[in-house]
Amino acid sequence: AAAKQAIYERLQFRRTLIPILLTGGALLLGVSIWSRIAPENALAGLGGGVIATMIAVGVVLVLLGVLNMLHVKHDLDAAR
């Protein structure tokens, strides 16, 4: 009997994650930059460490989304 494939290894799951990762990363980057540009913003009172963490996590999420896109593209090209 064939071993059951883990859900995170399935192509459909990885394709679903792409927009989630890209959107989450873009939102974190946008909100963190916006909190510095607009001093009247409610998030402007956050400390520099929180903003730096939001930027770092945003960059990581965008990179994971891009790497996931490339991996899915490679798998789809290999299946042809």
Kinemage of the C-alpha trace (Angstrom):
@kinemage 1
@onewidth
@group {chain A} dominant
@subgroup {mainchain}
@vectorlist {calphas} color= white
{ca ala a 1} P 0.000 0.000 0.000
{ca ala a 2} L 1.228 3.485 -0.848
{ca ala a 3} L 2.011 5.795 2.039
{ca lys a 4} L -0.462 8.615 2.465
{ca gln a 5} L 1.010 11.978 1.464
{ca ala a 6} L 1.122 14.602 4.218
{ca ile a 7} L -1.206 17.546 3.626
{ca tyr a 8} L 1.628 20.098 3.552
{ca glu a 9} L 3.291 18.132 0.745
{ca arg a 10} L 0.233 18.305 -1.506
{ca leu a 11} L 0.321 20.694 -4.440
{ca gln a 12} L -3.157 22.070 -3.715
{ca phe a 13} L -2.147 22.993 -0.160
{ca arg a 14} L 0.997 24.774 -1.337
{ca arg a 15} L -0.987 26.632 -4.015
{ca thr a 16} L -3.457 27.749 -1.341
{ca leu a 17} L -0.647 29.114 0.835
{ca ile a 18} L 0.795 31.397 -1.868
{ca pro a 19} L -1.794 34.220 -1.662
{ca ile a 20} L -2.013 33.879 2.125
{ca leu a 21} L 1.740 34.337 2.541
{ca leu a 22} L 1.965 37.190 0.041
{ca thr a 23} L -1.042 39.039 1.479
{ca gly a 24} L 0.084 38.614 5.072
{ca gly a 25} L 3.587 39.805 4.261
{ca ala a 26} L 2.379 42.779 2.247
{ca leu a 27} L -0.037 43.803 5.010
{ca leu a 28} L 2.640 43.622 7.694
{ca leu a 29} L 5.058 45.634 5.580
{ca gly a 30} L 2.400 48.176 4.655
{ca val a 31} L 1.128 48.675 8.196
{ca ser a 32} L 4.619 48.967 9.638
{ca ile a 33} L 5.654 51.552 7.045
{ca trp a 34} L 2.344 53.405 7.399
{ca ser a 35} L 2.798 53.619 11.176
{ca arg a 36} L 6.055 55.513 10.606
{ca ile a 37} L 4.809 57.775 7.800
{ca ala a 38} L 1.578 58.922 9.472
{ca pro a 39} L 2.316 60.166 13.016
{ca glu a 40} L -1.419 60.530 13.800
{ca asn a 41} L -1.878 56.802 13.139
{ca ala a 42} L -2.951 54.727 16.151
{ca leu a 43} L -0.014 52.378 15.544
{ca ala a 44} L 2.527 55.211 15.617
{ca gly a 45} L 2.933 54.702 19.364
{ca leu a 46} L 4.338 51.226 18.923
{ca gly a 47} L 7.958 50.816 19.845
{ca gly a 48} L 10.715 50.481 17.291
{ca gly a 49} L 11.199 46.826 18.199
{ca val a 50} L 7.604 45.987 17.329
{ca ile a 51} L 7.877 47.792 13.998
{ca ala a 52} L 11.195 46.083 13.211
{ca thr a 53} L 9.643 42.710 14.032
{ca met a 54} L 6.661 43.438 11.790
{ca ile a 55} L 8.998 44.370 8.941
{ca ala a 56} L 11.126 41.257 9.459
{ca val a 57} L 8.116 38.931 9.584
{ca gly a 58} L 6.596 40.662 6.551
{ca val a 59} L 9.773 40.160 4.530
{ca val a 60} L 9.969 36.498 5.590
{ca leu a 61} L 6.335 35.886 4.597
{ca val a 62} L 6.812 37.495 1.180
{ca leu a 63} L 9.987 35.469 0.606
{ca leu a 64} L 8.212 32.263 1.628
{ca gly a 65} L 5.389 33.097 -0.777
{ca val a 66} L 7.822 33.681 -3.644
{ca leu a 67} L 9.800 30.518 -2.868
{ca asn a 68} L 6.559 28.564 -2.652
{ca met a 69} L 5.498 29.951 -6.060
{ca leu a 70} L 8.784 28.868 -7.599
{ca his a 71} L 8.503 25.410 -6.024
{ca val a 72} L 4.936 24.949 -7.297
{ca lys a 73} L 5.970 26.144 -10.772
{ca his a 74} L 8.852 23.665 -10.773
{ca asp a 75} L 6.545 20.819 -9.740
{ca leu a 76} L 3.962 21.737 -12.395
{ca asp a 77} L 6.638 21.968 -15.102
{ca ala a 78} L 8.067 18.610 -14.037
{ca ala a 79} L 4.617 17.012 -14.236
{ca arg a 80} L 4.255 17.981 -17.916
